[in-house]
Amino acid sequence: MNSIKIIKFDFSDIELYQRSIAIRREVFVDEQNVSEELEMSDDGNDVRYFLLFENEKEVATARYRETDF
């Protein structure tokens, strides 16, 4: 049976942030040719991040921040 876990973290958790960036680079920069500058431009203290783990391995990530839109 698969074990699924989601962890919420912020910019100050360097280890989880780096793991999240690795997924974002692979998916958006490498596979979808989004510039790294654009993909990482919204990062900072006002952003909340999430990592999804399946069987103790990170497999997905998301980030959330409030905007004026």
N, C-alpha and C positions, 0 to 999 in steps of 0.2 A: 504494500500500500504506500502511495506517495504521501510525503509529509509536506504541507504547504504552510509557509509563514510569511507575514508581511511586517516589515519593520519601518516605522516612521522615524526620521532623523532630520537634523539640520546641518547647515554648512560647517559647524564646528566639529562634527564627527568625521575626522579626516579619513579614517579607514573605510567607513561606509560610503563616503563621498567619492573616494577614488574608485571603489568597486562600481558605483553608479556611473561614473564617467566612462569607465571601460566599456560598459554596455552601450552607452550613448554614442561613443566613438564608433564602435562596430556597426551599430544599426544606422545612425544618421550620417556620420561623416564618411565611413568606408562604403557602406552599401547604398545609401541614397544620395551621396555626393553633396551633402549640406556642408557649407564651410564650417570649420571648427570654431572660428570666431563667432559666427552667428549662433551656432548650437550652444555655446557656453556663455553667451552674452547676458543672459538673465540670472545667472548664478549669483548668490550672495546670501546675506543674513536674513532677508525677508522671504526666502523661498523654503518650502517644506518639501522634503524628499521622501520617497518610498522605495524600498527594495523588496522584491518578491523572491523568496527562496523556495526551491523545490528540492527536497532531500538534501538540505544543507548547502545547496549551490545556488548562487544568485542567477536568476534567469530573466528578470524583467525589472524595469525601473520606471518611476514617474516623478514628476516634480509639479508643485503647485505654488502659485503666488496670486494674491489679489491684484487686480488691475482696475483702472478707471473705466474699462469698456463695459 
